[in-house]
Amino acid sequence: MTVERFLLGLCDLEKQGQLPATLAAPVELTPHRTVGLLLKRTEERTPEETQALLRVSQIHPDLARTRLLMQQFQQMLRERRGEELDAWLEMAMHSGICEWRAFARKLHQDHAAVVAGLTLTWNNGPVEGHINRLTFVKRGMSGRANFDLLRFLWGHYQPSGKDSLS
């Protein structure tokens, strides 16, 4: 929301012809694109994308803080550094950005689970895979489960082959 509000303000300035010269960049920065660039790894960004983010960060301090908080959180996730969570939560709470404060509050509510997720190497991926498979089968059978199907299955799997339901 912070990025979107800022970029919508820039669009208004551009319509009025008051856009700062430092923003003239070959990369079009929509709110969606800017968030995508913020989430992208630093080494995967093109030089133009990096320059566009730097220019926007110089103009608006909230976006500069958001960029810093996102980079630090991503590093914690990727490198499993849960011991840095408390310091990061403190920075997010005192960032002055209401969205980051709300996010930090939610993480703090389940602090032990978040630290475990950031430090432990095992996960519930296999369980989620089985749930996904069962959900797929269930959705595929939607509208097909009726007594005719049950009679067919019952008769098909009986050792004698007789349909004892009819």
C-alpha positions as CSV (number, residue, x, y, z in Angstrom):
1,M,0.0,0.0,0.0
2,T,2.9,2.4,0.8
3,V,4.4,1.8,-2.7
4,E,1.1,2.1,-4.4
5,R,0.2,5.4,-2.6
6,F,3.6,6.8,-3.5
7,L,3.5,5.9,-7.1
8,L,0.0,7.2,-7.5
9,G,1.2,10.5,-6.2
10,L,4.0,10.4,-8.8
11,C,1.4,9.8,-11.5
12,D,-0.5,12.9,-10.3
13,L,2.8,15.0,-10.4
14,E,3.5,13.7,-13.9
15,K,0.0,14.7,-15.1
16,Q,0.6,18.2,-13.7
17,G,4.1,18.4,-15.4
18,Q,5.8,18.6,-12.0
19,L,7.7,15.3,-12.0
20,P,11.2,15.6,-10.7
21,A,13.9,15.3,-13.3
22,T,15.7,12.6,-11.3
23,L,12.8,10.1,-12.0
24,A,13.3,10.1,-15.8
25,A,14.1,6.4,-16.2
26,P,13.7,3.9,-19.0
27,V,11.9,1.5,-16.6
28,E,8.2,2.1,-16.1
29,L,7.4,1.9,-12.4
30,T,3.8,0.9,-11.7
31,P,3.0,-0.2,-8.1
32,H,2.9,-3.8,-9.2
33,R,6.2,-3.6,-11.0
34,T,7.9,-1.7,-8.2
35,V,6.9,-4.4,-5.6
36,G,8.2,-7.0,-8.0
37,L,11.5,-5.2,-8.3
38,L,11.7,-4.9,-4.5
39,L,11.1,-8.7,-4.2
40,K,13.6,-9.5,-6.9
41,R,17.1,-10.5,-5.7
42,T,19.6,-7.7,-6.0
43,E,21.9,-9.7,-8.3
44,E,19.0,-10.5,-10.7
45,R,18.0,-6.9,-11.3
46,T,19.2,-5.1,-14.4
47,P,21.2,-1.9,-13.9
48,E,18.2,0.1,-15.1
49,E,15.9,-1.5,-12.6
50,T,18.4,-0.9,-9.8
51,Q,18.8,2.7,-10.8
52,A,15.0,3.2,-11.0
53,L,14.6,1.8,-7.4
54,L,17.5,4.0,-6.1
55,R,15.9,7.1,-7.7
56,V,12.5,6.4,-6.2
57,S,14.1,5.6,-2.8
58,Q,16.0,8.9,-2.8
59,I,12.8,10.8,-3.3
60,H,10.6,9.1,-0.8
61,P,12.0,8.0,2.6
62,D,9.2,5.5,3.3
63,L,10.1,3.6,0.1
64,A,13.8,3.6,1.1
65,R,12.9,2.1,4.5
66,T,10.6,-0.4,2.9
67,R,13.3,-1.4,0.6
68,L,15.8,-1.9,3.5
69,L,13.3,-3.9,5.6
70,M,12.3,-6.1,2.6
71,Q,16.0,-6.9,1.8
72,Q,16.8,-7.7,5.4
73,F,13.7,-9.9,5.8
74,Q,14.5,-11.8,2.5
75,Q,18.0,-12.4,3.7
76,M,16.7,-13.8,7.0
77,L,14.4,-16.1,5.1
78,R,16.9,-17.3,2.5
79,E,19.8,-17.8,4.9
80,R,17.7,-19.1,7.8
81,R,18.9,-16.5,10.3
82,G,16.1,-16.6,12.9
83,E,18.4,-15.1,15.5
84,E,18.1,-11.8,13.8
85,L,14.3,-11.7,13.9
86,D,14.0,-9.7,17.2
87,A,16.2,-6.9,15.9
88,W,14.3,-6.9,12.6
89,L,10.9,-6.8,14.4
90,E,12.2,-3.8,16.4
91,M,13.2,-2.0,13.2
92,A,9.9,-2.7,11.5
93,M,7.9,-1.5,14.6
94,H,9.8,1.8,14.6
95,S,9.9,2.3,10.8
96,G,7.0,4.7,10.9
97,I,5.1,2.7,8.2
98,C,1.8,1.3,9.5
99,E,1.9,-1.7,7.2
100,W,5.2,-2.8,8.5
101,R,4.1,-2.3,12.1
102,A,1.0,-4.5,11.5
103,F,3.2,-7.2,9.8
104,A,5.6,-7.1,12.7
105,R,2.8,-7.4,15.3
106,K,1.4,-10.5,13.6
107,L,4.8,-12.1,13.4
108,H,5.4,-11.3,17.1
109,Q,2.1,-13.0,18.1
110,D,3.5,-16.3,16.9
111,H,7.1,-15.6,17.7
112,A,8.2,-19.1,18.5
113,A,6.8,-20.6,15.3
114,V,8.4,-17.8,13.2
115,V,11.8,-18.4,14.8
116,A,11.4,-22.1,14.2
117,G,10.5,-21.5,10.6
118,L,13.5,-19.3,10.1
119,T,16.0,-21.7,11.8
120,L,14.9,-25.3,11.3
121,T,15.6,-27.1,8.0
122,W,12.6,-29.4,7.8
123,N,9.1,-28.4,6.7
124,N,5.7,-29.8,5.9
125,G,6.1,-29.9,2.1
126,P,5.3,-33.6,1.7
127,V,2.1,-33.2,3.8
128,E,1.0,-30.2,1.7
129,G,1.7,-32.3,-1.4
130,H,-0.7,-35.0,-0.3
131,I,-3.3,-32.5,0.7
132,N,-3.0,-30.9,-2.7
133,R,-3.4,-34.3,-4.5
134,L,-6.4,-35.2,-2.4
135,T,-8.0,-31.9,-3.1
136,F,-7.4,-32.4,-6.8
137,V,-9.1,-35.8,-6.7
138,K,-12.0,-34.4,-4.7
139,R,-12.6,-31.6,-7.1
140,G,-12.4,-34.0,-10.0
141,M,-15.1,-36.1,-8.5
142,S,-17.4,-33.2,-7.8
143,G,-20.9,-34.0,-9.2
144,R,-20.0,-37.6,-10.1
145,A,-20.5,-39.2,-6.7
146,N,-23.9,-40.9,-6.8
147,F,-25.4,-44.3,-6.1
148,D,-24.7,-45.5,-9.7
149,L,-21.0,-45.0,-9.2
150,L,-21.1,-46.6,-5.8
151,R,-22.9,-49.7,-7.2
152,F,-20.3,-49.9,-10.0
153,L,-17.4,-49.6,-7.6
154,W,-19.0,-52.1,-5.2
155,G,-19.6,-54.6,-7.9
156,H,-16.2,-54.1,-9.5
157,Y,-14.3,-54.7,-6.3
158,Q,-16.3,-57.7,-4.9
159,P,-14.3,-60.9,-5.0
160,S,-17.3,-62.8,-6.5
161,G,-18.0,-60.0,-9.0
162,K,-21.7,-60.0,-7.9
163,D,-23.5,-56.8,-7.3
164,S,-24.9,-57.3,-3.8
165,L,-26.4,-53.7,-3.6
166,S,-29.1,-54.2,-6.2
